[in-house]
Amino acid sequence: MDTVTLDMVRAAKERLNGVAQHTAIMQSTAVSTCSHCNVFLKMENLQRTGSFKLRGAYNKVASLSEAEKARGIVASSAGNHAQGVALAASEYGVKATICMPSNAPLSKIDATRSYGADVVLAGDFYSDAYDKACELEKEKGLTFCHPFNDPLVIAGQGTIALEILEDVPETDVIVVPIGGGGLISGIAVAAKAIKPSIRIVGVQTAGMPSMKVSVEDDKLTTVPSHKSLADGITVGTPGDVTFELVKKYVDDIVTVDESEIAGAILFLLERVKTAAEGAGACPVAALMNHKITGIEGKNVVALVSGGNIDVNIIDRIINNGLVQSWRRAYFDVVVEDRPYVLASLTKLVSDSNANILSIFHDRSQRDIEVGYVHVALELETMNEEHVQGLLKTLRANGFPAVLR
């Protein structure tokens, strides 16, 4: 018998009434066009606390006995479960201690503290935070709120499926990020119970595909820790509860790499006008890069599971994405150090309709001969053809530029 049922998910929905938002589903022409299917985005990045995690965390805390609440609760999290537990604990007047990796985004740490929880930073990865939470559970007799391997948490996450099938009953496929498996387990159980023909596809990072490897090996398998833009799903070992549910209900698991995740974050920012954290962008990354087969022309719901991304990371992703898409280019060229040479160089750049963002003029490099100067240009460009054309033009006019 399953540890999580549709009735449990429906009970969770009742508990979450007035707490979790029924988030919007928007059809995305931009994602649909590049994915060759009809894509709808389930916007859990607009959920309270900025993530779906509120659903499972609140359902768990709301279901605790008075004795369990009185002991205080402890949780481990990369950041989003932390905020969900902290908010739920504050509403029930329960003391919460949250263990998080020391390199968790500052925005997630600050948000967790803002709900009144004590934050304990431990190690560099989720597994370190989990070990610390287990230690505190034993030392202080706290009640542990697991982020994914708990039927009540899983049932809470499953309420997303109820909303998807209420809003888009013609859904053929739901694409969901996987870390420890709580989110996809809850969605799969509920969705398959309502619509058995529906297909559930999970997405993991290529660096930490713990659930994919476990399913392939038919046993719980631990993969080495690996830093990722999708910090919310960097889980080395899936839960035993979620593992069994995923094996039974999930149809396929695919992976995306870091550049694909970054590209999806940038695409969502620029084309969909929404901010997604790395984990939340993984389903879109999988669709954009054609990782999922057999979905051409289908109605596909991609879960944008969270939006709690550090603004510093956004800045790096934007810059990297502009370079990867040839909309920003860096040229180096050594020219004669005499009047009008720099003006001639910049005129050629201007005539090509490239915009100079910055220019660096340096005579002091060791390998630059006297009478010459190194010029570094940061340019705003249109595409690869534009960049290569400008490079050719500069060389044809006596400027031996190289692309950095």
N, C-alpha and C positions, 0 to 999 in steps of 0.2 A: 504493500500500500504506500502511496506517495506521502512524503512528509508535508507537502503543501498541496492544497486543493483549491478549486475555484470558490468554494464556500468560504475558505479562509481569506481569499483575496477580496471577496465581496464584503466580508466582515471588516477587513482593513479599510476598505473604502468608506464604510460608515464612520469608523473612528477618525478618518482623515477629513471628513466633511467640515468645512470652515477652517481647516488648518492648511492643507496642501491645496494649491490651485489646480483647477482643471486647465492645464496649459494648452496653448493653441497648437493646432496643426496647420501648417501653411504649405501650399503647393509651390514648389520651386522650379520655375522654368529653366533657370541657369543650371542647376544640378541635373535636371532631367535631360537637357540637351546634351551634356557631355557624358551622361550615363546610359543614354538610349533606352530609358524607361521613364515611367511617370512617377516622379519622386515627390513625396510629402515629407516635411520635416516636423518632427514632434519636438517642440521647443521647451525641453526641460531646463535649458539654460536660463529660462525666465521664471523658473520655479522659486518659491521662497528659499532663501539661503543660496540661490544660484545653482541648484543641483537637484536631481531626483532623489538624492540620499535622504532628504527629509522624510519621505514617505515611509521607508522601512524603519528608520530610526525612531520616528514618532510612534509608529505602530508597536514597536518593541517596548518603548518606555511606557506607553499608555497601558500595556498589557501586564506590566510588572505588579506583583503583590505589594501591599503596603510595607511589608517587612523587607522586600528587596529594594524598594525605593529608599527606605530608611537607612540602609547600609551605605547608600551612595553608589554611584555607578562609575565604571571605567570603560573606556573604549580605545581602540587603536584605529588610526586613520591617516591617509595621505592628505586629508583636508576636508573633503565634502561630508563624509559620514560624521566627522568631528562636529561640524556646524549643525547637522541635523540632530545629533544627540544633545548637543549643548542647548539648542533652542527648546527641544522637548523637555529636557531636564529643568530649564528655567521656568517653563509653564507649569510644571508639576511641583516646583519648589524642591527639587532633588539636587544634591551636590554632585557635580560631574567632574571627573578627571579624564583628560584626553591625552593620549600619547601619540605624538606625531614625529615623523622624521625631521632631523634638524634642518634639512634643506627644503622642507615644504615651503610653498610660496608664502611670502609674508602676508599677502592678502588673506589667505586661508587661516593662518595663525591668528592674525588680528581679529578676524571675524569671529573665530571660535571663542576667543577671550571676551569679545564684546557681548556674547550671550551669557557671560558669567562663569564659564568653565575654567578650571585650572588646566593649563597646558604644560605637558612634560615633553621636552624634545629629546629624542633618543635615536642615535645612529643616523645612517644615510638613506635607509630604505624602509619600506613598510614593514618588512619582517623584523627589523630592529624595534620599531614602535610596538609591534604585536608582542614581542618577547617581554618588553618593559611593562605592557599592560597586564600580561599574565602574571608577572612578578608582583605588581601592585595588587592584583586581585587576591593573591594568596596572602600577601603580607598584611593587608588592611581589611580583608573580608569584603571587598567591594563586589557589586554585581556587574558581571561582564556583559557588555552589549557588542556582540560580534558584528563586524561590518557587512558580512555576506553569508556566513555559514550558520544561519539561524532561520528556522521556518517563519517566524513572525516578521523578521526583516525581509525575507524573500516575498512573503505575502504582500507586504506594503509596497514593494517595488512592482509587484504584479498589477497593481491598480492602474499602471500606465496602459497596460493592454486593454483594460476595460474602456478607457477613454479613447484609445486608437480605434477600436472596433465600433464604438458608439459614433465617432465623428466620421470615420472613413470605413464603413462596413465592407466596401469592395476591396479592401487591402489584400494583396496576394502574398507579400513578403514583408517581414519586419527585420531590420538590420540593427543590431545592438552591440555596443562595446562590451568586452568581457575582461574583468580583472579576476576576482575570486569566483565570480559566477552568480552572485545573488540577483543582480538585475535581470540577466537573461533567463535565469531559472523561473523567476516570478512571472515574467512576461510570457515565456513559453508555456508554462502550465495553464495560465488563464486563457491565452489566445487559442491554444489547441483544444481546450475544453469547449470554447464557444464556436470555433471554426476549425475543425480538424484538418482541412485542406491547406491551411495557412502554412507558409514556410518561414522558419526562424533561422537567421544567419547571424553568427557571432563574429566579432572582429577583435583581434588582439594585436599587440605590437610584435614586430618580427624579433625584437630583442628578448622578449619575455612571454613566449606563447605557452604558458603553463597548462592552460586548459586544453588547448589543441593537442599538445604532446601527451597529456594524460589520457585523452579520449583515444588517440592513436595507439597508445601503449595498453589501453584498457586497465589502467591502474593509476592511482594518484602519483604524479611525478613532480619533483621539484626542479625548476630551472634556475640557473645562476641569476643573481640580481644584476640589473642593467638599467642605467639611467635613461630616461625617456621624456620627451615632451608630454607624453600621456602619462604623467605621474600617477593619476588616479586609478590606472589599471595595471600598474607594475606590481603584480602579485606573483611571488615565486611558486607558491603551492596553492592549488584550488582547495575549496572545502570539500569534505566527504559528502555532505548533504547536497551541495550544488553539483558536484561531479555526477552523482547518480541521476539528478534531474536533467542535466545537460545531455548525458548519454541517451536518455529516453526521449527527450522532446526537441532538442536542437538538431537541425538538419545539416548544418555545415559550419565550419569555422575557418576564416581566412585571416591573413596577417597583412599589416601595412608597415612600411619602414618610416624612419624619422623624416626624410624629405617629403614623403607622401602626406604625413600628418601635418607638417608645416605648410605644405601647399594647400591643404584643405582648410586650415585655419585662415590663411590669407584669402582664399576664395570666398569663404563665408563672410569675412569682414568686408571684402570689396564688392562682391556680387549679391550677397544675400542681406548685407547690412546687419549682421549679427555677430556677437563675440562668442566663440566657443573655446573652451580649454582643449588641451590635446586629446584627452579621452573622448570628449564630446564630438570632436571632429573626425574620429576614426571611421565611423560608418560612412560619412561623406567621402573620406579618403578612399575607402574600399570601392565605392561606387564610381568615383571619378577615374580611378585607375583600373577599372574593369576587372576587379578581383573576384566578383561574384558572377557565375555563369547562369544562363537560363532565365534571365530577368528581362530580356528585351520586350518592351511593350507592356510589362506588368506594372501594377500599382504597388509601389515600394514605399514603405515608411521607414525613414532613417531617423534614429533617435539621437538628437543633439542633447547629450545627457547632462552637460554642465557648462557653465560659462565663467567659472572662477579662475581666470587666467591672470597671471602676474603681468602688469603693464610693461615691465622691463622685457619679458619674454616676447610680448607682442611687437615691441620695437625691433628686436633681433629677427623675428620671423618676417616682418615686413621688409627689412633690409635684405635679408637672404632671399626672400621670394622675388624681390625686384631684380636682383642679380640673376637668379635662376631663369627668370622670364625675359631676360635681356632688356629690361626697362631701366636698369642702372648698369653702367659700365665704368671700368677703371682702366685708363690708358697711361702708360709710361713712355716717355720719349726723351732722348738726349739731343739738345739743339745747340747751335752756336750761341755764345753769350754776347750778343751785340744788339743794338737798337732795332726795333721793328720785327725781330724774329718772333717774339712771343705774340705780338699783335697779328702777325700773319697766321700763326698757328691757331689762335683763337677765332680768327675770321673764318678759317676753313671749317672749324667746328660749328660756328654760328650759321654759316651758309648751309650746313647739312641739317639744320633744324634740331640739333642736339642742344640741350641746355646745360651749361656748366654750373654744377652745384658747388664745387670747390676746386681750387688750383694750388699746387704747391711747387715752389720754385727754389731749387736747392743746388748750390755750388760746392757744398762741402763734402760730398760723398767721396770715399777713398778711390773708387774706380773711375771718377770723372776727371778728364784731362783739363788742364788750364785752358780757359777760353771756351769751355762748354758748360752747360747747365742741365740738370735733370728736372724735367717738368712732369708732375703727376696730376692727372685730370680725373675728377669724378664727374660723370656725365649722366644726365637724365636722357634716356633714349626710348625708342618706340618698340623695337623688336630686334631679333638676331640679324635680319637682313640690313636693318639700319646701322647696326654696330659694325658689321663686316664691311659695309659700303663705306663708312667713314674711315675705317682702318685702311682700306685700299686707297681712298682719296688722300689721306695724310702721307702715305708712303710714296704715292705718285708725285707729290709735291715736295719731296725732299725731307719729310719728317718720318724717320724710321720707328714708328710707334709700335708698341707691343701691348697686347691685352693682358691685364693682370688677372 
